[in-house]
Amino acid sequence: MLLLPGRTFSVKPSAVHAYFDKIQFWLRQPLDRALQNQLRQAVGHLHVEDGRARFDPKLVQRGELKQPSEEALHWVANRDDACVNIAEMALDFVFDNAGDTDDAYDFLDHHLVRDWHGAKQAIRKHDNDQRGTRYDAGRWAPNLIGLYREKDCCRVTGELYCLHLEWRANGAPALRRAGLKTSSDLVGFDHAKFWRRRLKLFEPPSPERLGRLVRNGRRGGSKKGPIVTYRLSGGRSFSFQSR
């Protein structure tokens, strides 16, 4: 149960899956065809492109792993020439029917926020997209939250009625803040800890309450809401505090 000031709403997914949706890396030694074919067996999709990185000309090949397995993550972590520069951490909420999925989407669309969201990083929604694709920043922003209904099913389990939430960290500073200081941090990454600090839900305030929030912010006061807990597949869980 998610309890927010002035509103009560039930979000009851039948399952929650946390995983890396995409990892982008650069290599100093390009992959040969045999290794590419081997790696494709351990990911949802592999894209490889030759060319030098603008930030380091010694890096000569870019790779993207979509829905990488643990085997693929270990492979990147063990490459001494791999430079990870983009990571997308995802949560898939699975529901019993389309109506519950739509209700959960509307709820998150209404309440989901991100700390340090600059004025230039406006929320963008693709109205003609039936998935309701929603991003809270431009494509190349250091941090970005994406939300949409999966068109077919959950990417990692094949379950129907899936709501996809992702956090994209772009560039070394954003990756460090996410807990990915080096490529070796991909292995054993604590998704529960990551989302505990970033899944934040707020009730949009009335003009009167907004004035009080600004005043309390200047004085250093705040009011916190109840703690909400989600259990992930694999036994881990994460909790966060709504406000």
N, C-alpha and C positions, 0 to 999 in steps of 0.2 A: 504494500500500500504506500503510495506516495502522498504525503500530507504537506500541503503548502498553505501559507497564510491566505485565508479567504476562499480556499477551494480544496475539495477532496476528490481524488481520482484514483482508480485502481488500474495498475498496469501489471498484468499477470502473464508473462510469457511462459510457454511450456518448456522452453530451453533458452539458454544464453551461451553463445560461443565467442570466445576471444581468440584472436589470431592476427598474424601479420597478413594484410591483404596484398601489399606490394613492398618489395625492397629494390631500390635502384643502387647500383654500384658501378665503379670504374676500375679497370685493371691496367697494369703496366705490361703484362704479357697476355695477348689475346688468346681466347679459347679456340682450340681446333675443333673440327667438325665432330670428331668422335666424342669429345668431352661435352659438347653442346647437346648431342643426342642423348648422352647419359643423363645430363642435368634435366632435360625435358621430362624424363620419367619421374622426377621428384618434385615437380611444380605443376600448378594449374596451367601456366603459360610462361614461356621464355621468349624474351625479345633481346636480340644482340645487334649492336650497331657499331661499326668501326668509325673512328674519328677521335681527335684530341679534345680533352676537356679544356674549357676556357680557363678554369682556375688552376690547372696543372698540366702543362703540355706533355709530361711524362706518362700521363694516363691516356691510353690509346684505344680503349674499347669500353663501351657502355653496355651494361646488362640490366634487364628488368626481370625479376622473379615475381610472378603473381601466385598467391596462395602457396608459398613455399612450404614444403614439409620440413620436419626436423632435420632430415638428412641434408636438404638443400641449405638450411641455415648453418649447419655444421660445416658444410663445404665453403661457404662464404667466410665464416669465422676463422677457418684454418688457412685461408689464402693470405700470405704475408704482403701481397701487392694489391689487395682489395680495399677500395675506399668507398664506403657507403655514404651517399649524400641525400637520399630520400628514403623515408620509411612511412608506411601507412599502417597504423594499428586500428583494428576493427572490432566492433561488437555486432553480432547478429542476434537479434531478438526474434524468436520463433513463436508464432501464435497458432491457435486452433482453427482460425477462420479469417477471412478477409476483413470482416467488420472489426474484429479486435485489432488487426494490423493497422487499419485506417485510424482507429481511435488512438492508438499509441503514437502513430505518426503525428496526428493533430496535437496531441499533448506535448510531445517533445518539440515540435515546431513552435509551440506557444511559449514554452518554458526554458528551453535549452540556451545557455549563454556560455561565453568564454571570457576568462579574465584577460585584462589588458587588450581588449578588442578596440583597436584604433578607429577613429571617426571615419577614416577613408575605407575601412574594411566593412562595407555594407553587406547585409545578407542578400543573396541573390537566389531567386527561385525560377525554375523553368516551368512556366505555367502550362505550356503545351506538352510537357512530359507527364505521362500518366503515373510515373513513379514518384512525382513530386520532388524532384531533385533540388536540394537546398544546400548552398554553400555559404559560409559566413566570411569569406575573404576571396581575393583573387587567386588565380591558379598558382602563382609563384610566390605567394606570401609565405613567410617562415613557418607559420602555423595556420591550419585550416581545418574546420569541422565540416564534414559532409553527411547528409542524411537523405535517405530515399528508401522506398519500398523496392525490394528485389523483384524484377520482372517475372522470373520463373521460380527460383528456389534458393535456399541457402547455398553459398558457394562451396562450403567445406563439408556439408553433410547431405545436401540434396533435399532437406525438409522444405515444405511449402509454407507460404504465409510468413515471409521473412522481412523484417525491418533492419536495414543496414545503416550502422553509424560508424564513421571512420574519422580518425585524426591523422592528418598528414603533417609530418615534420620535414621541412625542406632546408637543408644546409647544416653545416657542422654545429653552430650554436644551438639551433632548435633540437637537433638530435641529442646533444649533450644534456639539455634540459629534460628531454624525454627519458634519459637514462641509457642512451646509446653512445657512449664516449668512443668506443672502438667497435670494429665489426665483431669482436669476440663477445660483446654484450648481447648479441642476437640470441645466443644460446642460453636458455634458462631465463629469458626475459620475463619479468613479473608483470603480466598484463593487469592483474587485479590491483596492484599498487599503482600502476600507471593511471588507470581509470578512476581510482579512488580520489585522486587529486584533481581530476579534470571533468568528471561528469557532474555538472552543476546546474541545478534547476531553480529558477526564480519565478515568482508570480509578478507579472508586469504591474507596476504600482499605478495607483490613481495619481492625478496631479498633486493632490494634497499629500499623499504618502511619499511621492517623489521628493517633495520639498523637505519632508522630515528625514528621508534617507540622506539627502545632501547635507543637511544640518548635522546629523549624527556622524556622517563620514568625516566631517571637519573636526568634530569633537572626539573622534576615535571610538564611538559607540557602535554597536551592532547587535542584531538579534538573529540567532541561528534557529533553524527548523529541526525537525526530527531526523534521525539517522535512518537511511534506507539501505538495505542489503540485497545484493544479487548473488546467486550462486552460479558459477561458471561450470561448463562441462569439464570434467577432470577433477572435480572436487574442490577447487579453489573458489573463494568468494571475495567480493569486495563491497565495502560500504562507503557511503558518502553522506554528507549532511546538507540537506536542502536549507534554503534561507527564505 
